[in-house]
Amino acid sequence: MATVSRATGEGAARFKTHEVFNQAPPLEGLDVFSSNRPLVEATQREGAGWVLGRAAELGRFVGGAPQQEWGRLANENTPVLRTFDRYGHRIDEVEFHPAWHQLMKMGVEHELHSLPWTSSEPFAHTARAALYMTAMQAEAGYCCPITMTFAVVPALRAQPELAAEWEPLLMSTSYDGRLIPASEKGSAISGMAMTEKQGGSDVRANTTVAHPLNGGGAGAEYEIVGHKWFCSAPMSDVFLVLAQTDDGVSCFLMPRILPDGSRNEFHIQRLKDKLGNRSNASSEVEFHGAWSRMVGEPGRGVPTIIEMVGHTRLDCVIGSAAGMRSGVVSALHHTAHRSAFGKLLIDQPLMRNVLADLCVESEATTALAMRLARAYDEAREDADASENETDAQLFKRLATAVGKYWTCKRAPNHAFESLETLGGAGYIEESGMPRLYREAPLASIWEGSGNVMSLDVLRALTRSPRSLEVYLHEVEQAAGADARLDARVSELKRQFSDPETLETRARRVVESMALCLEGSLLVRDGDPAVADAFCASRLGGDGGLEYGTLPAGCDFEAIISRSRPEL
Ligand SMILES: Cc1cc2nc3c(=O)[nH]c(=O)nc-3n(C[C@H](O)[C@H](O)[C@H](O)COP(=O)(O)OP(=O)(O)OC[C@H]3O[C@@H](n4cnc5c(N)ncnc54)[C@H](O)[C@@H]3O)c2cc1C
């Protein structure tokens, strides 16, 4: 009895330890697109203004349940492999939390996987980039199968009869996560399986073998025996797979369900226990005579699948911009409500430097991603007109490798610094920042790790020496506007003068190429305060190795207020 009376009335007041105050309110109901001013401006600038209304609608949706609940639930309730059913039949299915399926449904219904291939509007890649960057701020994991479904299309078109069969299913705007015949559900999701235990970057070392069933050749049936060490989204309906033939590495389309409705010999050995990206399943698989059809010519597997790889690399750049934007929003929101030492953190001069620096990086990455997306539109237009090796195509090829290397490298430390602006709360799972941080290194590893991307830049330059000229032409559209940019471009040109050591210096060269492009985009079309801070710190040497080291003369107010989310 005594205990009860102490916990009520006067007793309760006596034991009340504290009021909760000086905490940021939940960031709910944000229009994730319209509040992202740098993205809105870039979408318009790069020609996809027609998508603004639609992107705002998506932005409002993403700021609701997807951002508040689905992403967290899908990460806390990670996928589970069910190898057998209760009777002992092999089923190789992965079970996901309903939140995962809701995210997938959102991605598919908003055409993140299909827009450039189905829309008749101009600059549809650019429009999709705006939508993708918005939707990815809810959660990154589901974007993996969405990206692969988007990226498989140009590779599949190397085999027109397979494209005719699968493209309508892949481009469907309805989502059905069941492992049943794609023709029955009227939709399909695609994955890709290249990486093996003995080699991922070097796919020519693949040991998986394809045996022809009826003579072989482009479009013909094969039986595949071997393994893949990384195969994400293994519940996808169909995969592009690399395997050896007598003619060398070739590309194959491997469905999980066979035309007669039975299951293909596609066996999931286990799921990876990953650093981040935990909502998504990444698996190790074995093919015990899996039925497949060849895509493209025998022995041309790498050039065939590279079409898919290129488009996934574009999404790595867009994804890095999305991650940075998420970090900036959390950092600005928290510091605008949290006080320390008598002032809101956002008003503390040193914190303003950190925040502004994070904003500058986020803006530069957004500008680069959107310019790159436009290059995909322009390159495709040229290809549709049967023009090859055009400026747009050369720029797209080179800028993809440059952009993937640099933006993916910048993302992890950006996530960390954004996290740190929240202090200890940022280290706590509920803040969402650990999820952002764990996700951040993935894009750099996947689809060409840092060194591989740098070497890819050199490969592109060797194959088409004119591509450097095209790249510099794009950068030099800002010539004369900022002396720091001009000086850095001159220095960049000198970096190509010693070909003997180019491979050893590749990272530095690619870094300079990326910085000059970002600087040019910001100087030409960006906000003057952002461009000035970028040129001072990233090009002119007036900055440190960490974020928060912009020179004191920067216009911090202008930089921060542009990125600040308005509720
Ligand atoms: C979460 C996740 C999901 C994935 N999903 C898939 C998937 O769905 N399908 C798929 O096929 N793969 C997938 N991968 C695999 C990924 O694409 C590979 O891990 C990546 O391509 C690197 O290959 P690797 O792991 O064999 O490393 P390696 O090729 O052994 O490379 C190791 C390191 O060496 C460097 N390196 C390689 N060659 C050189 C060189 N010549 N000079 C200097 N440095 C070099 C690389 O940059 C890298 O840093 C996934 C990976 C992860 C982490």
The ligand as an SDF file (V2000), in Angstrom:
LIG
                    3D

 53 58  0  0  0  0  0  0  0  0999 V2000
   26.3010   -5.7460  -50.4240 C   0  0  0  0  0  0  0  0  0  0  0  0
   26.8720   -6.2350  -51.7000 C   0  0  0  0  0  0  0  0  0  0  0  0
   26.0220   -6.6700  -52.6880 C   0  0  0  0  0  0  0  0  0  0  0  0
   26.5320   -7.1880  -53.8760 C   0  0  0  0  0  0  0  0  0  0  0  0
   25.6600   -7.6450  -54.8220 N   0  0  0  0  0  0  0  0  0  0  0  0
   26.1550   -8.2260  -55.9480 C   0  0  0  0  0  0  0  0  0  0  0  0
   25.2710   -8.7670  -56.9290 C   0  0  0  0  0  0  0  0  0  0  0  0
   24.0490   -8.7120  -56.8060 O   0  0  0  0  0  0  0  0  0  0  0  0
   25.8140   -9.3560  -58.0170 N   0  0  0  0  0  0  0  0  0  0  0  0
   27.1550   -9.4230  -58.2100 C   0  0  0  0  0  0  0  0  0  0  0  0
   27.5850   -9.9610  -59.2240 O   0  0  0  0  0  0  0  0  0  0  0  0
   28.0180   -8.8990  -57.3040 N   0  0  0  0  0  0  0  0  0  0  0  0
   27.5460   -8.2960  -56.1910 C   0  0  0  0  0  0  0  0  0  0  0  0
   28.4080   -7.7750  -55.2510 N   0  0  0  0  0  0  0  0  0  0  0  0
   29.8290   -7.9680  -55.4410 C   0  0  0  0  0  0  0  0  0  0  0  0
   30.6040   -6.7320  -55.8130 C   0  0  0  0  0  0  0  0  0  0  0  0
   30.2190   -6.2510  -57.0710 O   0  0  0  0  0  0  0  0  0  0  0  0
   32.0830   -7.1270  -55.7310 C   0  0  0  0  0  0  0  0  0  0  0  0
   32.3680   -7.3770  -54.3760 O   0  0  0  0  0  0  0  0  0  0  0  0
   32.9990   -6.0700  -56.2950 C   0  0  0  0  0  0  0  0  0  0  0  0
   32.8260   -5.9980  -57.6800 O   0  0  0  0  0  0  0  0  0  0  0  0
   34.4720   -6.3650  -55.9730 C   0  0  0  0  0  0  0  0  0  0  0  0
   34.8210   -7.6630  -56.3200 O   0  0  0  0  0  0  0  0  0  0  0  0
   35.5470   -8.6200  -55.2600 P   0  0  0  0  0  0  0  0  0  0  0  0
   34.7390   -8.6100  -54.0160 O   0  0  0  0  0  0  0  0  0  0  0  0
   35.8030   -9.9280  -55.8860 O   0  0  0  0  0  0  0  0  0  0  0  0
   36.9210   -7.9190  -54.9520 O   0  0  0  0  0  0  0  0  0  0  0  0
   38.2680   -8.0050  -55.7960 P   0  0  0  0  0  0  0  0  0  0  0  0
   37.9650   -8.0210  -57.2440 O   0  0  0  0  0  0  0  0  0  0  0  0
   39.1050   -9.0870  -55.2540 O   0  0  0  0  0  0  0  0  0  0  0  0
   38.9140   -6.6060  -55.4190 O   0  0  0  0  0  0  0  0  0  0  0  0
   39.4590   -6.3480  -54.1200 C   0  0  0  0  0  0  0  0  0  0  0  0
   40.0720   -4.9650  -54.1180 C   0  0  0  0  0  0  0  0  0  0  0  0
   41.0950   -4.9030  -55.0820 O   0  0  0  0  0  0  0  0  0  0  0  0
   40.9400   -3.7890  -55.9230 C   0  0  0  0  0  0  0  0  0  0  0  0
   41.4440   -4.1240  -57.2530 N   0  0  0  0  0  0  0  0  0  0  0  0
   40.9590   -5.0430  -58.1300 C   0  0  0  0  0  0  0  0  0  0  0  0
   41.6940   -5.0400  -59.2500 N   0  0  0  0  0  0  0  0  0  0  0  0
   42.6710   -4.1150  -59.0980 C   0  0  0  0  0  0  0  0  0  0  0  0
   43.7480   -3.6480  -59.9050 C   0  0  0  0  0  0  0  0  0  0  0  0
   43.9560   -4.1230  -61.1300 N   0  0  0  0  0  0  0  0  0  0  0  0
   44.5470   -2.6750  -59.4270 N   0  0  0  0  0  0  0  0  0  0  0  0
   44.3530   -2.1640  -58.1890 C   0  0  0  0  0  0  0  0  0  0  0  0
   43.3640   -2.5600  -57.3770 N   0  0  0  0  0  0  0  0  0  0  0  0
   42.5200   -3.5370  -57.8300 C   0  0  0  0  0  0  0  0  0  0  0  0
   39.4530   -3.4810  -55.9120 C   0  0  0  0  0  0  0  0  0  0  0  0
   39.2010   -2.0940  -56.1930 O   0  0  0  0  0  0  0  0  0  0  0  0
   39.0870   -3.8570  -54.4790 C   0  0  0  0  0  0  0  0  0  0  0  0
   39.3120   -2.7640  -53.6350 O   0  0  0  0  0  0  0  0  0  0  0  0
   27.9150   -7.2370  -54.0700 C   0  0  0  0  0  0  0  0  0  0  0  0
   28.7800   -6.7600  -53.0800 C   0  0  0  0  0  0  0  0  0  0  0  0
   28.2730   -6.2700  -51.9120 C   0  0  0  0  0  0  0  0  0  0  0  0
   29.2270   -5.7910  -50.8570 C   0  0  0  0  0  0  0  0  0  0  0  0
  1  2  1  0
  2  3  1  0
  2 52  2  0
  3  4  2  0
  4  5  1  0
  4 50  1  0
  5  6  2  0
  6  7  1  0
  6 13  1  0
  7  8  2  0
  7  9  1  0
  9 10  1  0
 10 11  2  0
 10 12  1  0
 12 13  2  0
 13 14  1  0
 14 15  1  0
 14 50  1  0
 15 16  1  0
 16 17  1  0
 16 18  1  0
 18 19  1  0
 18 20  1  0
 20 21  1  0
 20 22  1  0
 22 23  1  0
 23 24  1  0
 24 25  2  0
 24 26  1  0
 24 27  1  0
 27 28  1  0
 28 29  2  0
 28 30  1  0
 28 31  1  0
 31 32  1  0
 32 33  1  0
 33 34  1  0
 33 48  1  0
 34 35  1  0
 35 36  1  0
 35 46  1  0
 36 37  1  0
 36 45  1  0
 37 38  2  0
 38 39  1  0
 39 40  1  0
 39 45  2  0
 40 41  1  0
 40 42  2  0
 42 43  1  0
 43 44  2  0
 44 45  1  0
 46 47  1  0
 46 48  1  0
 48 49  1  0
 50 51  2  0
 51 52  1  0
 52 53  1  0
M  END
$$$$
